């Protein structure tokens, strides 16, 4: 009798990643808390860069950097909250 596809895929994933539990961090990747903290530091660095530049071309670049870092951090904060991770850096 053929197995259901989900059983086959489940067995395969258990062989490839034996310690993985749904909702947990993947082996070899930093925990989500560390990724959130790094994104917060990147956002702060982008804001400091924006404050430091004066050349019009660099101001445009700095605005892009701040907006990108802010969106990345916002996404990760939402994901961390959804997973119930507390202690994220202040928004």
C-alpha positions as CSV (number, residue, x, y, z in Angstrom):
1,X,0.0,0.0,0.0
2,X,1.5,3.4,-1.0
3,X,2.2,5.9,1.8
4,X,0.8,9.3,1.9
5,X,3.0,12.0,0.5
6,X,3.1,13.9,3.8
7,X,4.4,10.8,5.6
8,X,7.2,10.3,3.0
9,X,8.2,13.9,3.2
10,X,8.1,13.9,7.0
11,X,10.3,10.8,7.1
12,X,12.7,12.4,4.7
13,X,12.9,15.7,6.6
14,X,13.5,13.7,9.8
15,X,16.5,12.0,8.2
16,X,17.9,15.2,6.7
17,X,17.3,17.4,9.8
18,X,16.8,15.1,12.8
19,X,16.7,17.7,15.5
20,X,14.3,20.1,13.7
21,X,10.9,20.8,15.3
22,X,8.3,22.9,13.5
23,X,8.5,26.5,14.7
24,X,12.1,26.1,15.9
25,X,15.3,27.5,14.4
26,X,16.9,25.5,11.7
27,X,20.3,23.9,12.5
28,X,23.2,26.1,11.3
29,X,21.2,29.3,11.4
30,X,21.3,31.8,14.2
31,X,18.2,31.9,16.5
32,X,15.6,34.5,15.5
33,X,16.4,36.5,18.6
34,X,19.9,37.1,17.4
35,X,18.7,38.0,13.9
36,X,16.3,40.5,15.4
37,X,19.1,42.1,17.5
38,X,21.4,42.3,14.5
39,X,18.7,43.9,12.4
40,X,18.2,46.5,15.2
41,X,21.9,47.3,15.2
42,X,21.8,47.6,11.4
43,X,18.9,50.0,11.6
44,X,20.7,52.1,14.3
45,X,23.9,52.2,12.1
46,X,21.8,53.3,9.1
47,X,20.3,56.1,11.1
48,X,23.8,57.2,12.3
49,X,25.0,57.1,8.7
50,X,22.1,59.3,7.6
51,X,22.9,61.8,10.4
52,X,26.6,61.9,9.3
53,X,26.2,62.5,5.5
54,X,25.9,65.8,3.8
55,X,26.5,65.2,0.1
56,X,23.1,65.1,-1.7
57,X,23.9,61.9,-3.5
58,X,24.8,60.2,-0.2
59,X,21.7,61.6,1.5
60,X,19.6,59.7,-1.0
61,X,21.6,56.5,-0.4
62,X,21.3,57.0,3.4
63,X,17.5,57.4,3.2
64,X,17.3,54.1,1.2
65,X,19.5,52.4,3.8
66,X,17.4,53.6,6.7
67,X,14.1,52.6,5.0
68,X,15.4,49.1,4.1
69,X,16.8,48.5,7.6
70,X,13.6,49.7,9.2
71,X,11.4,47.4,7.1
72,X,13.7,44.4,7.8
73,X,13.6,45.1,11.5
74,X,9.8,45.6,11.5
75,X,9.3,42.3,9.6
76,X,11.5,40.4,12.1
77,X,9.8,41.9,15.1
78,X,6.4,40.8,13.8
79,X,7.8,37.3,13.2
80,X,9.3,37.2,16.7
81,X,6.1,38.3,18.3
82,X,4.2,35.6,16.3
83,X,6.6,33.0,17.6
84,X,6.3,34.3,21.2
85,X,9.8,35.5,21.5
86,X,10.2,38.1,24.2
87,X,13.0,40.5,25.0
88,X,13.4,42.1,21.5
89,X,15.2,45.5,21.4
90,X,12.9,48.5,21.7
91,X,11.2,49.7,18.6
